[in-house]
Amino acid sequence: MNAEVATMVGLVLVGVLVLVVAGGACVVWADRGGPRWVRGVAAVTLAAGELVRGSEKRRRRRLDRNRNSGDSD
């Protein structure tokens, strides 16, 4: 992996981290009665979290099914 690609990957990861932290701050602010745009960002953040959790549950179920199917050998 060359230095340019590593730098770009690092920048993307920092960008994602900033978005996560900002979304979390908006959730806290919205809970305390923030402006409308903050409540909108908080709703999007919470919905994205639910999607991530749902995909993780589906992935775990699929892995468990694959493990259990191999036990009968």
TORPALUM-483468 format. One record per residue (C-alpha): x negated, y, z negated. Coordinates in steps of 0.05 Angstrom, whole numbers, plus 32768, in hexadecimal, padded with zeros to 4 digits. Each point is the difference from the previous one (the first is absolute). Layout:
N
XYZ
...
//
This chain:
73
800080008000
7FE180428014
7FFE803E7FD5
803780258027
80327FC87FF6
7FEF7FFA7FB6
8009804B7FF8
80437FFD8023
80187FC67FD6
7FEB80257FC1
8025803F8015
803F7FD8800F
7FFC7FDE7FBB
7FF680447FDE
803C801B8027
802C7FC67FE9
7FE9800A7FB8
8012804A8003
80457FEF801C
800C7FCD7FC9
7FEA802F7FC8
802A8039801E
803C7FD38006
7FF97FEA7FB8
7FFB80487FEA
804080108027
80247FC67FDE
7FEE801C7FBC
801180478014
80437FEB801E
80117FDA7FC0
7FF780427FDB
802E80258030
7FD380198038
801680228040
80257FDC8037
7FC37FF2802A
7FDE7FDF7FC5
803D7FD37FF5
7FFD7FED804A
7FB67FEF7FFD
800D7FD87FC0
80387FD98021
7FD37FEF803B
7FC87FEC7FD0
802E7FD27FD8
801C7FE18040
7FBA7FF28019
7FEF7FE07FBE
803D7FD38005
7FEC7FEB8046
7FBA7FEF7FE9
801B7FD87FC5
80317FDB802C
7FCB7FED8033
7FD37FE87FC8
80387FD47FE5
800D7FE38045
7FB67FF28009
7FFB7FDD7FBD
803D7FD58010
7FE27FED8043
7FBE7FED7FE0
80237FD77FCA
80297FDB8035
7FC07FF08026
7FDE7FE67FC1
803B7FD67FEB
80087FE08045
7FB87FE67FFD
80097FDF7FBB
80267FC4801C
7FC47FE38025
//
